[in-house]
């Protein structure tokens, strides 16, 4: 994903992704956030999460480590933290090419639901989205959002290869940690 060069408006370490979602919404930011996980004990958190915003509303999610976009990228981001956050502003229209990639799109309130677990923030985001988008779009997106959670879970559970890869990675990481800590297996 190629992003335009933006103006840095915030850079810090955060523990809760809610911080960036609230900040973007309050600023009515058109731009993007780069969230680089600081790692966790049992997971290999390589890669950076990218969220783009249009007037504060999340539009696209992408994770560079897993090369997944859309709702699956939000799942990748939710599994890690704290994060190094960089928040960038861009001129209106600068992200149009990125925002038209359907495979990376997320419904307006999904980031707040999945990353922050904050229903009030999700509702505020959907409300902002309805003011900035044509009538009827939000109703379709609300249906998509409700169905996408089930669809994403079903797609994941149907992919035996992914599940086995996760199991194998967990076994390898557990073995490495056990060896580091001097445990016999």
Rosetta constraint file for C-alpha pairs under 8 A:
AtomPair CA 1 CA 98 HARMONIC 7.42 0.50
AtomPair CA 2 CA 98 HARMONIC 7.72 0.50
AtomPair CA 3 CA 95 HARMONIC 7.25 0.50
AtomPair CA 3 CA 98 HARMONIC 7.57 0.50
AtomPair CA 4 CA 90 HARMONIC 7.52 0.50
AtomPair CA 4 CA 94 HARMONIC 6.68 0.50
AtomPair CA 4 CA 95 HARMONIC 7.20 0.50
AtomPair CA 5 CA 90 HARMONIC 7.45 0.50
AtomPair CA 6 CA 31 HARMONIC 7.20 0.50
AtomPair CA 6 CA 88 HARMONIC 5.15 0.50
AtomPair CA 6 CA 89 HARMONIC 5.29 0.50
AtomPair CA 6 CA 90 HARMONIC 4.90 0.50
AtomPair CA 7 CA 88 HARMONIC 5.13 0.50
AtomPair CA 7 CA 89 HARMONIC 5.13 0.50
AtomPair CA 7 CA 90 HARMONIC 6.48 0.50
AtomPair CA 8 CA 86 HARMONIC 6.93 0.50
AtomPair CA 8 CA 87 HARMONIC 5.86 0.50
AtomPair CA 8 CA 88 HARMONIC 4.44 0.50
AtomPair CA 8 CA 89 HARMONIC 6.53 0.50
AtomPair CA 9 CA 86 HARMONIC 7.74 0.50
AtomPair CA 9 CA 87 HARMONIC 5.65 0.50
AtomPair CA 9 CA 88 HARMONIC 5.52 0.50
AtomPair CA 9 CA 89 HARMONIC 6.62 0.50
AtomPair CA 10 CA 85 HARMONIC 7.54 0.50
AtomPair CA 10 CA 86 HARMONIC 5.74 0.50
AtomPair CA 10 CA 87 HARMONIC 5.05 0.50
AtomPair CA 10 CA 88 HARMONIC 7.19 0.50
AtomPair CA 11 CA 84 HARMONIC 7.44 0.50
AtomPair CA 11 CA 85 HARMONIC 5.44 0.50
AtomPair CA 11 CA 86 HARMONIC 4.48 0.50
AtomPair CA 11 CA 87 HARMONIC 6.39 0.50
AtomPair CA 12 CA 84 HARMONIC 5.90 0.50
AtomPair CA 12 CA 85 HARMONIC 5.35 0.50
AtomPair CA 12 CA 86 HARMONIC 6.84 0.50
AtomPair CA 13 CA 82 HARMONIC 6.94 0.50
AtomPair CA 13 CA 83 HARMONIC 5.56 0.50
AtomPair CA 13 CA 84 HARMONIC 4.47 0.50
AtomPair CA 13 CA 85 HARMONIC 5.78 0.50
AtomPair CA 14 CA 19 HARMONIC 7.18 0.50
AtomPair CA 14 CA 81 HARMONIC 7.97 0.50
AtomPair CA 14 CA 82 HARMONIC 5.70 0.50
AtomPair CA 14 CA 83 HARMONIC 5.35 0.50
AtomPair CA 14 CA 84 HARMONIC 6.46 0.50
AtomPair CA 14 CA 85 HARMONIC 6.68 0.50
AtomPair CA 15 CA 81 HARMONIC 5.99 0.50
AtomPair CA 15 CA 82 HARMONIC 4.20 0.50
AtomPair CA 15 CA 83 HARMONIC 6.18 0.50
AtomPair CA 16 CA 81 HARMONIC 7.42 0.50
AtomPair CA 16 CA 82 HARMONIC 6.97 0.50
AtomPair CA 16 CA 116 HARMONIC 7.02 0.50
AtomPair CA 17 CA 21 HARMONIC 6.67 0.50
AtomPair CA 17 CA 115 HARMONIC 6.03 0.50
AtomPair CA 17 CA 116 HARMONIC 6.04 0.50
AtomPair CA 18 CA 22 HARMONIC 6.07 0.50
AtomPair CA 18 CA 112 HARMONIC 6.82 0.50
AtomPair CA 18 CA 115 HARMONIC 6.86 0.50
AtomPair CA 18 CA 116 HARMONIC 4.87 0.50
AtomPair CA 18 CA 118 HARMONIC 7.87 0.50
AtomPair CA 19 CA 23 HARMONIC 6.12 0.50
AtomPair CA 20 CA 24 HARMONIC 6.01 0.50
AtomPair CA 20 CA 33 HARMONIC 7.54 0.50
AtomPair CA 20 CA 85 HARMONIC 7.87 0.50
AtomPair CA 20 CA 87 HARMONIC 7.80 0.50
AtomPair CA 21 CA 25 HARMONIC 6.13 0.50
AtomPair CA 21 CA 56 HARMONIC 7.77 0.50
AtomPair CA 21 CA 58 HARMONIC 7.95 0.50
AtomPair CA 21 CA 111 HARMONIC 7.86 0.50
AtomPair CA 21 CA 112 HARMONIC 6.94 0.50
AtomPair CA 22 CA 26 HARMONIC 5.96 0.50
AtomPair CA 22 CA 121 HARMONIC 7.43 0.50
AtomPair CA 23 CA 27 HARMONIC 6.05 0.50
AtomPair CA 24 CA 28 HARMONIC 5.85 0.50
AtomPair CA 24 CA 29 HARMONIC 5.02 0.50
AtomPair CA 24 CA 53 HARMONIC 7.29 0.50
AtomPair CA 24 CA 55 HARMONIC 7.84 0.50
AtomPair CA 24 CA 56 HARMONIC 4.66 0.50
AtomPair CA 24 CA 57 HARMONIC 7.49 0.50
AtomPair CA 25 CA 29 HARMONIC 6.53 0.50
AtomPair CA 25 CA 55 HARMONIC 7.09 0.50
AtomPair CA 25 CA 56 HARMONIC 3.85 0.50
AtomPair CA 25 CA 57 HARMONIC 6.29 0.50
AtomPair CA 25 CA 125 HARMONIC 7.09 0.50
AtomPair CA 26 CA 56 HARMONIC 6.93 0.50
AtomPair CA 27 CA 55 HARMONIC 7.83 0.50
AtomPair CA 27 CA 56 HARMONIC 6.61 0.50
AtomPair CA 28 CA 54 HARMONIC 7.54 0.50
AtomPair CA 28 CA 55 HARMONIC 4.19 0.50
AtomPair CA 28 CA 56 HARMONIC 4.11 0.50
AtomPair CA 28 CA 57 HARMONIC 7.65 0.50
AtomPair CA 29 CA 53 HARMONIC 6.34 0.50
AtomPair CA 29 CA 54 HARMONIC 6.37 0.50
AtomPair CA 29 CA 55 HARMONIC 4.78 0.50
AtomPair CA 29 CA 56 HARMONIC 4.52 0.50
AtomPair CA 29 CA 57 HARMONIC 7.91 0.50
AtomPair CA 29 CA 89 HARMONIC 6.41 0.50
AtomPair CA 30 CA 52 HARMONIC 7.65 0.50
AtomPair CA 30 CA 53 HARMONIC 5.15 0.50
AtomPair CA 30 CA 54 HARMONIC 4.45 0.50
AtomPair CA 30 CA 55 HARMONIC 4.93 0.50
AtomPair CA 30 CA 56 HARMONIC 6.26 0.50
AtomPair CA 30 CA 89 HARMONIC 5.77 0.50
AtomPair CA 30 CA 90 HARMONIC 5.97 0.50
AtomPair CA 30 CA 91 HARMONIC 7.05 0.50
AtomPair CA 30 CA 92 HARMONIC 6.45 0.50
AtomPair CA 31 CA 52 HARMONIC 5.77 0.50
AtomPair CA 31 CA 53 HARMONIC 5.30 0.50
AtomPair CA 31 CA 54 HARMONIC 6.77 0.50
AtomPair CA 31 CA 87 HARMONIC 7.57 0.50
AtomPair CA 31 CA 88 HARMONIC 5.43 0.50
AtomPair CA 31 CA 89 HARMONIC 4.25 0.50
AtomPair CA 31 CA 90 HARMONIC 4.90 0.50
AtomPair CA 31 CA 91 HARMONIC 7.73 0.50
AtomPair CA 31 CA 95 HARMONIC 7.43 0.50
AtomPair CA 32 CA 50 HARMONIC 6.91 0.50
AtomPair CA 32 CA 51 HARMONIC 5.51 0.50
AtomPair CA 32 CA 52 HARMONIC 4.10 0.50
AtomPair CA 32 CA 53 HARMONIC 5.75 0.50
AtomPair CA 32 CA 87 HARMONIC 5.95 0.50
AtomPair CA 32 CA 88 HARMONIC 5.33 0.50
AtomPair CA 32 CA 89 HARMONIC 6.66 0.50
AtomPair CA 32 CA 90 HARMONIC 7.96 0.50
AtomPair CA 33 CA 49 HARMONIC 7.95 0.50
AtomPair CA 33 CA 50 HARMONIC 5.69 0.50
AtomPair CA 33 CA 51 HARMONIC 5.19 0.50
AtomPair CA 33 CA 52 HARMONIC 6.34 0.50
AtomPair CA 33 CA 85 HARMONIC 6.84 0.50
AtomPair CA 33 CA 86 HARMONIC 5.66 0.50
AtomPair CA 33 CA 87 HARMONIC 4.40 0.50
AtomPair CA 33 CA 88 HARMONIC 6.20 0.50
AtomPair CA 34 CA 48 HARMONIC 6.49 0.50
AtomPair CA 34 CA 49 HARMONIC 5.74 0.50
AtomPair CA 34 CA 50 HARMONIC 4.86 0.50
AtomPair CA 34 CA 51 HARMONIC 6.78 0.50
AtomPair CA 34 CA 84 HARMONIC 7.84 0.50
AtomPair CA 34 CA 85 HARMONIC 5.75 0.50
AtomPair CA 34 CA 86 HARMONIC 5.20 0.50
AtomPair CA 34 CA 87 HARMONIC 6.48 0.50
AtomPair CA 35 CA 48 HARMONIC 5.60 0.50
AtomPair CA 35 CA 49 HARMONIC 4.86 0.50
AtomPair CA 35 CA 50 HARMONIC 6.33 0.50
AtomPair CA 35 CA 83 HARMONIC 5.61 0.50
AtomPair CA 35 CA 84 HARMONIC 5.71 0.50
AtomPair CA 35 CA 85 HARMONIC 4.86 0.50
AtomPair CA 35 CA 86 HARMONIC 6.79 0.50
AtomPair CA 36 CA 47 HARMONIC 6.72 0.50
AtomPair CA 36 CA 48 HARMONIC 4.52 0.50
AtomPair CA 36 CA 49 HARMONIC 6.21 0.50
AtomPair CA 36 CA 83 HARMONIC 5.12 0.50
AtomPair CA 36 CA 84 HARMONIC 5.07 0.50
AtomPair CA 36 CA 85 HARMONIC 6.63 0.50
AtomPair CA 37 CA 45 HARMONIC 6.28 0.50
AtomPair CA 37 CA 46 HARMONIC 7.61 0.50
AtomPair CA 37 CA 47 HARMONIC 7.58 0.50
AtomPair CA 37 CA 48 HARMONIC 6.84 0.50
AtomPair CA 37 CA 80 HARMONIC 5.91 0.50
AtomPair CA 37 CA 81 HARMONIC 5.03 0.50
AtomPair CA 37 CA 82 HARMONIC 5.83 0.50
AtomPair CA 37 CA 83 HARMONIC 4.36 0.50
AtomPair CA 37 CA 84 HARMONIC 6.48 0.50
AtomPair CA 38 CA 45 HARMONIC 7.46 0.50
AtomPair CA 38 CA 80 HARMONIC 7.76 0.50
AtomPair CA 38 CA 81 HARMONIC 5.98 0.50
AtomPair CA 38 CA 82 HARMONIC 5.55 0.50
AtomPair CA 38 CA 83 HARMONIC 5.50 0.50
AtomPair CA 38 CA 84 HARMONIC 7.01 0.50
AtomPair CA 39 CA 43 HARMONIC 6.98 0.50
AtomPair CA 39 CA 44 HARMONIC 6.61 0.50
AtomPair CA 39 CA 45 HARMONIC 5.15 0.50
AtomPair CA 39 CA 46 HARMONIC 7.80 0.50
AtomPair CA 39 CA 80 HARMONIC 6.65 0.50
AtomPair CA 39 CA 81 HARMONIC 6.59 0.50
AtomPair CA 39 CA 82 HARMONIC 7.52 0.50
AtomPair CA 40 CA 44 HARMONIC 7.15 0.50
AtomPair CA 40 CA 45 HARMONIC 7.07 0.50
AtomPair CA 40 CA 80 HARMONIC 6.70 0.50
AtomPair CA 40 CA 81 HARMONIC 7.23 0.50
AtomPair CA 42 CA 170 HARMONIC 7.72 0.50
AtomPair CA 42 CA 173 HARMONIC 6.61 0.50
AtomPair CA 42 CA 174 HARMONIC 7.27 0.50
AtomPair CA 43 CA 170 HARMONIC 7.90 0.50
AtomPair CA 43 CA 173 HARMONIC 7.61 0.50
AtomPair CA 45 CA 65 HARMONIC 7.69 0.50
AtomPair CA 45 CA 80 HARMONIC 6.82 0.50
AtomPair CA 46 CA 65 HARMONIC 5.31 0.50
AtomPair CA 47 CA 63 HARMONIC 6.51 0.50
AtomPair CA 47 CA 64 HARMONIC 4.88 0.50
AtomPair CA 47 CA 65 HARMONIC 3.72 0.50
AtomPair CA 47 CA 66 HARMONIC 7.26 0.50
AtomPair CA 48 CA 63 HARMONIC 5.68 0.50
AtomPair CA 48 CA 64 HARMONIC 5.30 0.50
AtomPair CA 48 CA 65 HARMONIC 6.43 0.50
AtomPair CA 49 CA 61 HARMONIC 7.27 0.50
AtomPair CA 49 CA 62 HARMONIC 5.81 0.50
AtomPair CA 49 CA 63 HARMONIC 4.42 0.50
AtomPair CA 49 CA 64 HARMONIC 6.42 0.50
AtomPair CA 49 CA 73 HARMONIC 7.45 0.50
AtomPair CA 49 CA 77 HARMONIC 6.17 0.50
AtomPair CA 50 CA 60 HARMONIC 7.78 0.50
AtomPair CA 50 CA 61 HARMONIC 5.61 0.50
AtomPair CA 50 CA 62 HARMONIC 5.09 0.50
AtomPair CA 50 CA 63 HARMONIC 6.15 0.50
AtomPair CA 50 CA 64 HARMONIC 7.88 0.50
AtomPair CA 51 CA 58 HARMONIC 6.52 0.50
AtomPair CA 51 CA 59 HARMONIC 7.35 0.50
AtomPair CA 51 CA 60 HARMONIC 5.64 0.50
AtomPair CA 51 CA 61 HARMONIC 4.67 0.50
AtomPair CA 51 CA 62 HARMONIC 6.68 0.50
AtomPair CA 52 CA 58 HARMONIC 5.66 0.50
AtomPair CA 52 CA 59 HARMONIC 5.64 0.50
AtomPair CA 52 CA 60 HARMONIC 5.19 0.50
AtomPair CA 52 CA 61 HARMONIC 6.71 0.50
AtomPair CA 52 CA 95 HARMONIC 8.00 0.50
AtomPair CA 52 CA 99 HARMONIC 7.97 0.50
AtomPair CA 53 CA 57 HARMONIC 5.05 0.50
AtomPair CA 53 CA 58 HARMONIC 4.39 0.50
AtomPair CA 53 CA 59 HARMONIC 5.50 0.50
AtomPair CA 53 CA 60 HARMONIC 7.35 0.50
AtomPair CA 54 CA 58 HARMONIC 6.55 0.50
AtomPair CA 54 CA 59 HARMONIC 6.65 0.50
AtomPair CA 55 CA 132 HARMONIC 7.86 0.50
AtomPair CA 56 CA 125 HARMONIC 7.72 0.50
AtomPair CA 56 CA 128 HARMONIC 7.92 0.50
AtomPair CA 57 CA 108 HARMONIC 6.00 0.50
AtomPair CA 57 CA 125 HARMONIC 5.96 0.50
AtomPair CA 57 CA 126 HARMONIC 7.85 0.50
AtomPair CA 57 CA 128 HARMONIC 7.07 0.50
AtomPair CA 57 CA 129 HARMONIC 6.23 0.50
AtomPair CA 58 CA 106 HARMONIC 7.14 0.50
AtomPair CA 58 CA 107 HARMONIC 7.69 0.50
AtomPair CA 58 CA 108 HARMONIC 5.71 0.50
AtomPair CA 58 CA 109 HARMONIC 7.76 0.50
AtomPair CA 58 CA 111 HARMONIC 6.98 0.50
AtomPair CA 59 CA 99 HARMONIC 6.46 0.50
AtomPair CA 59 CA 105 HARMONIC 5.64 0.50
AtomPair CA 59 CA 106 HARMONIC 5.61 0.50
AtomPair CA 59 CA 107 HARMONIC 6.93 0.50
AtomPair CA 59 CA 108 HARMONIC 6.57 0.50
AtomPair CA 60 CA 69 HARMONIC 7.57 0.50
AtomPair CA 60 CA 70 HARMONIC 6.29 0.50
AtomPair CA 60 CA 98 HARMONIC 7.63 0.50
AtomPair CA 60 CA 99 HARMONIC 6.35 0.50
AtomPair CA 60 CA 104 HARMONIC 5.20 0.50
AtomPair CA 60 CA 105 HARMONIC 4.43 0.50
AtomPair CA 60 CA 106 HARMONIC 5.59 0.50
AtomPair CA 61 CA 69 HARMONIC 5.52 0.50
AtomPair CA 61 CA 70 HARMONIC 5.02 0.50
AtomPair CA 61 CA 71 HARMONIC 7.19 0.50
AtomPair CA 61 CA 73 HARMONIC 5.83 0.50
AtomPair CA 61 CA 74 HARMONIC 6.45 0.50
AtomPair CA 61 CA 104 HARMONIC 5.68 0.50
AtomPair CA 61 CA 105 HARMONIC 6.47 0.50
AtomPair CA 61 CA 106 HARMONIC 6.60 0.50
AtomPair CA 62 CA 67 HARMONIC 7.06 0.50
AtomPair CA 62 CA 68 HARMONIC 5.83 0.50
AtomPair CA 62 CA 69 HARMONIC 4.18 0.50
AtomPair CA 62 CA 70 HARMONIC 6.30 0.50
AtomPair CA 62 CA 73 HARMONIC 5.14 0.50
AtomPair CA 62 CA 74 HARMONIC 7.58 0.50
AtomPair CA 62 CA 104 HARMONIC 6.31 0.50
AtomPair CA 63 CA 67 HARMONIC 5.53 0.50
AtomPair CA 63 CA 68 HARMONIC 5.59 0.50
AtomPair CA 63 CA 69 HARMONIC 6.38 0.50
AtomPair CA 63 CA 73 HARMONIC 5.25 0.50
AtomPair CA 63 CA 74 HARMONIC 7.97 0.50
AtomPair CA 63 CA 76 HARMONIC 6.92 0.50
AtomPair CA 63 CA 77 HARMONIC 7.32 0.50
AtomPair CA 64 CA 68 HARMONIC 7.28 0.50
AtomPair CA 66 CA 73 HARMONIC 7.85 0.50
AtomPair CA 66 CA 76 HARMONIC 7.67 0.50
AtomPair CA 68 CA 72 HARMONIC 6.20 0.50
AtomPair CA 68 CA 73 HARMONIC 5.26 0.50
AtomPair CA 68 CA 104 HARMONIC 7.83 0.50
AtomPair CA 69 CA 73 HARMONIC 4.84 0.50
AtomPair CA 69 CA 74 HARMONIC 7.94 0.50
AtomPair CA 69 CA 103 HARMONIC 6.14 0.50
AtomPair CA 69 CA 104 HARMONIC 4.23 0.50
AtomPair CA 69 CA 105 HARMONIC 7.34 0.50
AtomPair CA 70 CA 74 HARMONIC 6.82 0.50
AtomPair CA 70 CA 103 HARMONIC 6.02 0.50
AtomPair CA 70 CA 104 HARMONIC 3.96 0.50
AtomPair CA 70 CA 105 HARMONIC 4.88 0.50
AtomPair CA 70 CA 106 HARMONIC 5.21 0.50
AtomPair CA 71 CA 75 HARMONIC 6.55 0.50
AtomPair CA 71 CA 104 HARMONIC 7.76 0.50
AtomPair CA 71 CA 105 HARMONIC 7.68 0.50
AtomPair CA 71 CA 106 HARMONIC 6.01 0.50
AtomPair CA 71 CA 110 HARMONIC 7.84 0.50
AtomPair CA 71 CA 148 HARMONIC 7.75 0.50
AtomPair CA 71 CA 149 HARMONIC 7.97 0.50
AtomPair CA 71 CA 152 HARMONIC 7.39 0.50
AtomPair CA 72 CA 76 HARMONIC 6.42 0.50
AtomPair CA 72 CA 152 HARMONIC 7.20 0.50
AtomPair CA 73 CA 77 HARMONIC 6.28 0.50
AtomPair CA 74 CA 78 HARMONIC 6.05 0.50
AtomPair CA 74 CA 111 HARMONIC 6.75 0.50
AtomPair CA 74 CA 114 HARMONIC 6.86 0.50
AtomPair CA 74 CA 115 HARMONIC 6.87 0.50
AtomPair CA 75 CA 79 HARMONIC 6.51 0.50
AtomPair CA 75 CA 114 HARMONIC 7.32 0.50
AtomPair CA 75 CA 115 HARMONIC 7.91 0.50
AtomPair CA 76 CA 80 HARMONIC 7.41 0.50
AtomPair CA 77 CA 81 HARMONIC 7.91 0.50
AtomPair CA 77 CA 115 HARMONIC 7.32 0.50
AtomPair CA 78 CA 114 HARMONIC 6.94 0.50
AtomPair CA 78 CA 115 HARMONIC 5.26 0.50
AtomPair CA 90 CA 94 HARMONIC 6.32 0.50
AtomPair CA 90 CA 95 HARMONIC 7.82 0.50
AtomPair CA 95 CA 99 HARMONIC 6.00 0.50
AtomPair CA 96 CA 100 HARMONIC 6.24 0.50
AtomPair CA 97 CA 101 HARMONIC 7.17 0.50
AtomPair CA 99 CA 104 HARMONIC 7.96 0.50
AtomPair CA 99 CA 105 HARMONIC 7.10 0.50
AtomPair CA 100 CA 105 HARMONIC 7.97 0.50
AtomPair CA 101 CA 105 HARMONIC 6.69 0.50
AtomPair CA 106 CA 110 HARMONIC 6.52 0.50
AtomPair CA 106 CA 111 HARMONIC 7.52 0.50
AtomPair CA 107 CA 111 HARMONIC 7.94 0.50
AtomPair CA 107 CA 141 HARMONIC 5.83 0.50
AtomPair CA 107 CA 142 HARMONIC 7.26 0.50
AtomPair CA 107 CA 144 HARMONIC 7.32 0.50
AtomPair CA 107 CA 145 HARMONIC 5.75 0.50
AtomPair CA 108 CA 122 HARMONIC 7.56 0.50
AtomPair CA 108 CA 125 HARMONIC 6.20 0.50
AtomPair CA 108 CA 126 HARMONIC 5.54 0.50
AtomPair CA 108 CA 129 HARMONIC 6.61 0.50
AtomPair CA 108 CA 141 HARMONIC 7.79 0.50
AtomPair CA 109 CA 113 HARMONIC 6.29 0.50
AtomPair CA 109 CA 121 HARMONIC 7.68 0.50
AtomPair CA 109 CA 122 HARMONIC 4.26 0.50
AtomPair CA 109 CA 123 HARMONIC 6.61 0.50
AtomPair CA 109 CA 125 HARMONIC 5.66 0.50
AtomPair CA 109 CA 126 HARMONIC 5.55 0.50
AtomPair CA 110 CA 114 HARMONIC 5.94 0.50
AtomPair CA 110 CA 122 HARMONIC 6.91 0.50
AtomPair CA 110 CA 145 HARMONIC 6.88 0.50
AtomPair CA 111 CA 115 HARMONIC 5.46 0.50
AtomPair CA 111 CA 116 HARMONIC 7.25 0.50
AtomPair CA 111 CA 122 HARMONIC 7.62 0.50
AtomPair CA 112 CA 116 HARMONIC 5.04 0.50
AtomPair CA 112 CA 117 HARMONIC 6.13 0.50
AtomPair CA 112 CA 118 HARMONIC 5.72 0.50
AtomPair CA 112 CA 119 HARMONIC 7.10 0.50
AtomPair CA 112 CA 121 HARMONIC 6.03 0.50
AtomPair CA 112 CA 122 HARMONIC 4.95 0.50
AtomPair CA 112 CA 125 HARMONIC 8.00 0.50
AtomPair CA 113 CA 117 HARMONIC 4.53 0.50
AtomPair CA 113 CA 118 HARMONIC 5.56 0.50
AtomPair CA 113 CA 119 HARMONIC 6.09 0.50
AtomPair CA 113 CA 122 HARMONIC 6.00 0.50
AtomPair CA 118 CA 122 HARMONIC 6.27 0.50
AtomPair CA 119 CA 123 HARMONIC 6.10 0.50
AtomPair CA 120 CA 124 HARMONIC 6.19 0.50
AtomPair CA 121 CA 125 HARMONIC 6.07 0.50
AtomPair CA 122 CA 126 HARMONIC 6.20 0.50
AtomPair CA 123 CA 127 HARMONIC 6.10 0.50
AtomPair CA 124 CA 128 HARMONIC 6.22 0.50
AtomPair CA 125 CA 129 HARMONIC 6.12 0.50
AtomPair CA 126 CA 130 HARMONIC 6.17 0.50
AtomPair CA 126 CA 138 HARMONIC 7.69 0.50
AtomPair CA 127 CA 131 HARMONIC 6.59 0.50
AtomPair CA 128 CA 132 HARMONIC 6.55 0.50
AtomPair CA 129 CA 133 HARMONIC 6.03 0.50
AtomPair CA 129 CA 138 HARMONIC 7.49 0.50
AtomPair CA 130 CA 134 HARMONIC 7.37 0.50
AtomPair CA 130 CA 135 HARMONIC 7.31 0.50
AtomPair CA 130 CA 137 HARMONIC 7.92 0.50
AtomPair CA 130 CA 138 HARMONIC 6.12 0.50
AtomPair CA 133 CA 137 HARMONIC 6.82 0.50
AtomPair CA 133 CA 138 HARMONIC 7.69 0.50
AtomPair CA 136 CA 140 HARMONIC 6.65 0.50
AtomPair CA 137 CA 141 HARMONIC 6.21 0.50
AtomPair CA 138 CA 142 HARMONIC 5.84 0.50
AtomPair CA 139 CA 143 HARMONIC 6.39 0.50
AtomPair CA 140 CA 144 HARMONIC 6.22 0.50
AtomPair CA 141 CA 145 HARMONIC 5.90 0.50
AtomPair CA 142 CA 146 HARMONIC 6.25 0.50
AtomPair CA 143 CA 147 HARMONIC 6.19 0.50
AtomPair CA 144 CA 148 HARMONIC 5.63 0.50
AtomPair CA 145 CA 149 HARMONIC 6.74 0.50
AtomPair CA 146 CA 150 HARMONIC 7.51 0.50
AtomPair CA 147 CA 151 HARMONIC 6.06 0.50
AtomPair CA 148 CA 152 HARMONIC 5.75 0.50
AtomPair CA 149 CA 153 HARMONIC 6.25 0.50
AtomPair CA 150 CA 154 HARMONIC 6.03 0.50
AtomPair CA 151 CA 155 HARMONIC 5.97 0.50
AtomPair CA 152 CA 156 HARMONIC 6.11 0.50
AtomPair CA 153 CA 157 HARMONIC 6.10 0.50
AtomPair CA 154 CA 158 HARMONIC 6.01 0.50
AtomPair CA 155 CA 159 HARMONIC 6.43 0.50
AtomPair CA 156 CA 162 HARMONIC 7.42 0.50
AtomPair CA 156 CA 163 HARMONIC 7.74 0.50
AtomPair CA 157 CA 163 HARMONIC 7.38 0.50
AtomPair CA 159 CA 163 HARMONIC 6.62 0.50
AtomPair CA 160 CA 164 HARMONIC 6.09 0.50
AtomPair CA 161 CA 165 HARMONIC 6.06 0.50
AtomPair CA 162 CA 166 HARMONIC 6.19 0.50
AtomPair CA 163 CA 167 HARMONIC 6.26 0.50
AtomPair CA 164 CA 168 HARMONIC 6.07 0.50
AtomPair CA 165 CA 169 HARMONIC 6.08 0.50
AtomPair CA 166 CA 170 HARMONIC 6.09 0.50
AtomPair CA 167 CA 171 HARMONIC 6.19 0.50
AtomPair CA 168 CA 172 HARMONIC 6.21 0.50
AtomPair CA 169 CA 173 HARMONIC 6.09 0.50
AtomPair CA 170 CA 174 HARMONIC 5.97 0.50
AtomPair CA 171 CA 175 HARMONIC 6.10 0.50
AtomPair CA 172 CA 176 HARMONIC 6.19 0.50
AtomPair CA 173 CA 177 HARMONIC 6.10 0.50
AtomPair CA 174 CA 178 HARMONIC 6.01 0.50
AtomPair CA 175 CA 179 HARMONIC 6.20 0.50
AtomPair CA 175 CA 185 HARMONIC 7.75 0.50
AtomPair CA 176 CA 180 HARMONIC 6.15 0.50
AtomPair CA 177 CA 181 HARMONIC 6.12 0.50
AtomPair CA 178 CA 182 HARMONIC 6.07 0.50
AtomPair CA 178 CA 183 HARMONIC 4.99 0.50
AtomPair CA 178 CA 184 HARMONIC 7.11 0.50
AtomPair CA 178 CA 185 HARMONIC 7.47 0.50
AtomPair CA 179 CA 183 HARMONIC 5.82 0.50
AtomPair CA 179 CA 184 HARMONIC 7.24 0.50
